[in-house]
Amino acid sequence: MNRYNGSCHCGAVQFAVELPDAVTVQDCNCSICSKAGFLHLIVPKSRFTLLQGADNITTYTFNTGVAKHTFCKTCGIKPFYTPRSNPDGIDINVRCLDTRPPQVTIEPFDGRNWEQHAGDLKHLSAE
């Protein structure tokens, strides 16, 4: 595992995450992810550290309210959030990492049919 740092666009919200050199991320086609361009990397909460900016985060919820979409109040970027599929984990936007792991595999995820496919992600937040 290696430490990777990330942030929102303006740098007010900064975080670190422990990742292996090879990761698989999901490119979701649901309404919010496709519009935001979020590349999903779900990790256990124990591998995530918020370094600064807790007071600069605002949260958006919709539908069931389980997912907690967190945004920087200043620049509006969503560098991470608590996903509905894995409320015990954190979902990192790989595009918000300062540097990416050497091997990033992008796989499609059918979020438009979320109820049918959410179970496919459950293992990602396991310790």
C-alpha positions in Angstrom: 0.0 0.0 0.0 1.1 3.5 -0.8 -0.3 6.9 0.3 -1.8 9.1 -2.3 -2.9 12.6 -1.6 -5.8 14.4 -3.3 -7.9 17.5 -3.1 -10.7 19.6 -4.5 -9.8 22.1 -7.3 -9.0 25.1 -4.9 -7.2 22.9 -2.4 -9.4 23.8 0.6 -10.4 20.2 1.0 -7.4 17.8 1.1 -7.3 14.0 1.8 -5.0 11.0 1.8 -5.8 7.4 0.9 -3.8 4.2 1.1 -3.9 2.3 -2.2 -2.1 -0.6 -3.9 -0.2 0.1 -7.1 -3.0 -1.5 -9.2 -6.6 -0.4 -8.7 -9.8 -0.9 -10.6 -12.2 2.0 -10.8 -15.8 2.3 -11.9 -17.1 4.7 -14.5 -20.8 5.0 -13.6 -23.5 6.0 -16.1 -26.1 7.2 -13.5 -27.4 10.8 -13.8 -25.1 12.4 -11.2 -21.9 10.5 -12.0 -22.1 10.9 -15.7 -22.7 14.6 -15.4 -19.9 15.1 -12.9 -17.3 12.8 -14.5 -16.7 10.9 -11.2 -14.4 7.9 -11.5 -15.2 5.7 -8.5 -12.6 4.1 -6.2 -14.3 2.7 -3.1 -12.1 2.0 -0.1 -12.6 1.1 3.5 -12.9 4.1 5.7 -9.8 3.0 7.6 -7.7 3.8 4.5 -9.0 7.3 4.1 -7.9 10.4 6.0 -9.3 13.9 5.7 -6.3 16.2 6.1 -8.0 19.6 6.0 -11.2 21.3 5.0 -13.9 19.6 7.1 -15.4 23.0 7.7 -15.4 23.7 3.9 -17.5 20.6 3.0 -21.2 20.7 2.2 -23.3 17.6 1.7 -26.0 16.8 -0.9 -28.4 13.9 -0.7 -31.2 12.8 -2.9 -33.5 9.8 -3.5 -33.0 7.5 -0.4 -30.6 9.9 1.3 -28.1 7.1 2.1 -25.4 8.4 -0.2 -23.7 11.6 1.2 -22.3 13.5 -1.7 -19.7 15.9 -0.3 -18.6 19.0 -2.1 -16.1 21.8 -1.5 -18.1 25.0 -0.6 -15.6 27.1 -2.5 -14.9 25.4 -5.8 -17.8 22.9 -5.9 -15.7 19.8 -6.6 -16.7 16.4 -5.2 -13.4 14.7 -4.4 -15.0 11.9 -2.3 -18.3 10.9 -0.8 -20.1 8.1 1.2 -21.7 5.9 -1.4 -25.1 4.3 -1.1 -23.7 0.9 -2.2 -21.0 1.0 0.5 -22.0 3.3 3.4 -19.2 1.7 5.4 -16.6 3.0 2.9 -15.5 6.1 1.1 -15.7 6.6 -2.6 -12.7 8.6 -3.9 -12.8 10.4 -7.2 -9.6 9.2 -8.9 -9.6 12.4 -10.9 -9.0 14.3 -7.7 -5.8 12.4 -6.7 -2.6 14.5 -7.1 -0.9 11.4 -8.7 -2.6 8.1 -9.6 -1.4 4.6 -8.8 0.7 3.2 -11.7 -2.0 0.8 -12.8 -5.6 2.1 -13.1 -8.1 -0.1 -14.8 -11.4 1.6 -15.7 -14.5 -0.6 -15.9 -18.0 0.5 -16.8 -20.7 0.3 -14.1 -24.4 0.4 -14.9 -25.6 2.9 -12.4 -28.7 3.7 -14.4 -29.9 0.2 -13.3 -28.4 0.7 -9.8 -30.7 -1.7 -7.9 -29.7 -4.6 -10.1 -25.9 -3.9 -9.9 -25.2 -2.3 -6.5 -24.3 -5.7 -4.9 -21.4 -6.0 -7.3 -19.6 -3.2 -5.4 -20.2 -4.5 -1.8 -16.8 -6.1 -1.5 -14.9 -2.9 -2.3 -15.2 -1.4 1.2 -14.3 -4.7 3.1 -11.2 -4.6 5.3 
